[in-house]
Each structure stands twice: as structure tokens, then as C-alpha cells.
């Protein structure tokens, strides 16, 4: 639930994006960089439908599949961009978040987030309701998704077949 922001609340700059037909936003302070989608490599113990890695300035950046992170059902288009997330600049724990498209920026006065969900707030913005993500929770959820998938084990055919 969204609580109304007070008049004294400083606007927060948000990066707006879509996954499927759903609009999302994330504070720009948590976005290290927006990069074009590039080739990813599989992680030997995980199916590509869960996670992969991509080259990000010479380092391996973990990229968790949108379907796994957002629990999205149905077929998604190829992502155009990857948001490189980190909760504090220069800190380890970065995550590549593939998105269908980046829609731009918006300055919005946000109320404090409550709850523990990936989507911290839902706000009306540009004629639609947009889910505002909490970056730390996204990184934590991605870690859980990878750990749970690893604990379940991967069928050999998913690894060898390079399933996406």
C-alpha cells in the first residue's frame, strides 16, 4: 500500500522500465548503470531459466531471469537492457536485472516503504500504476532464487541442452 508523501518529502529520481506489460521503477541511486543486453553464459549448476552471467567491464555479472525474479508467467520478449543494481556504489552484491525496455526517468515524492516485498510501493505514474522496487530486496530475492534452484538440483538435460 502506498501512503501519501508529505509536502516536505524530497523527490526521488526513478528509472522507469517494463517487464512484460507491467511497469516498474527503481531509485536511480540503486542503479549503477543501464547497459544493452549482451550475450550471457550459463552457470554450470543452474538452468538458464534461473540465472546466467554476462561480461560487465571484464567482471562476471550475475543476471537472474525475469521470470524467476518477478515470478512472471507467460512468454516475455527478449530484454533490451540490463539494469546493473547495487545498494551502495562500489559495494559487492551487484545484480543484473534484464528488462524489456527502459521508459525514462521520473522525479517522485515517495512515502517510506513498508513491508518486505520486492515491490515496496505502488504509485500512479504517467497514467498507470507502477511498482517501485526495493533494490536490496531484489538482490536478496535473486540470491534466494539461485540458492533454492541449486538445492533442488538441475536435470542434466537443462545443463547440456543450454535451455534458456
N, C-alpha and C positions, 0 to 999 in steps of 0.2 A: 504494500500500500504506500502511496505517496502522501507525505504530509506537506502542506503548503510551506513554501520557503518564506522567510520573513524579508521585509524590505532591506534589512541590513546585510542579508546574505550576499556575499561576493559571487559574481557569476563564475561558473566553471566552464572552461572550454572543453567541448566534447568532440570526439571523432565519431561521425555517424557512418554506419555501414549496414549492409543487409546480408543475411544468411537465409537462403530460400526467399520467401516473400516476407520475412519478418525483419523489422527494423530494430537495430540496436545502436547503442552509443557507449563510449568508454572515455573517461577523462584522459585528455591528451597527455597529462603528466605521467600516465602509466604506459604510454606508447613510446617506445624508443625510436621506432622507425616504421614506415609503411613501405614495403617492397613488393615488386611484382612477383607473382608466383613463379617459382623456378622448379627445376627437377628435384624430386625428393628421392631418398634412398631408404629402403626398408630397414627395419631393425630386426635382426635375425630371430628374436624370440617373440615378436609381435606381428599380428596381421596388419597389413597396410590400412585396413578399415579402422584401425585404432590409432596408430601413430607411425610417424616416419621422421626422418631428419633431412634438413636441407642445409646447403652451404650458406652461411651468413658471414661475410667478410673473413672467410678462412676458418670459421668455427662451425661445429655441428650444432644446429638449432633444432631442438625437438619441436615437432609440429603434430598436434593432436587433431585427428579428423573431426570436422564439424559435426558429423553425425554422432560421434561418441561424446563430444563435449557438450553439445546442446541437446542431445538425445532427440535429434531431428529424424522424423520418419519421412519416407519418400525419397525420390531421387533429386539430388541437388546438382546444379550446373557446376562446371569447372570453376574454381575460385579464380578471381582476377588478381587479388592481392593477399599478402600475408601481413598482419599486424604483429610486430615484434613487441611483446609485452614484458615489462619488468616493473616491480612495485617500487624500486628505487634505482635510479640511474647507476650503472656500473656494478650493480649487485648481481650475483649469480641467481639462477632461478628464472631465466628467461624462457619464454614460450612463444612459438609461432602459432598465430591464430589465423587460419585461412578464411577469407571472407569473399562472398560473391562479388561485391563491389563496395568501394568507399564512396559515400554520398557527399561528404564535405565536413564542414565544421559548424558548430553552433555554440554560442555562449548562453548558458542557462543557469539560473539561480536554483541550486538543488538543496533540498532538505537533507538532513543526515540520514544515511542508510540505516535501516533496521533489518533484523532477521539475519539469516545465514545463507540465503540462496545466491546462486551465481548472478541472477538478475536482482540487483539491490533495490532498484526503484523502477517504476513505470511512469512515464511522463508523456503528456501530449506535446507533440513537436511536429511542425510542418504538416498538419492535417492528419497525423496518425499517432498511435500510441507506440512509444519506443521503449525498449527495455534497456536500462542503464546497467552495464556490467560492473562488477567489482573485480578488479584485476587480480588481487591476491586470492580471491575465491576461485577465479578461473585457473590460476596456476595450481592451487590445491586440488581442484576437481580433476585437472589433467593428470596430476600425479596419481590420484586415486584410480582413475580410469586405466592408466598404464599398469599400475600395480595389480589391480583386480584381473586384468586381462592376462598378465604374466602368471598369476597364481592359478588361473583356470587352465593354462596351457594352451598351446596353439596347435591345431591339427597340421600335420606335416604338409598337406596339400596347400594350405594357405601360405606357408613359408616358401615352398618350392615354386608354386604357381604365380607368385608375385601378385596375389589378389589385391585389388585396390578398393 
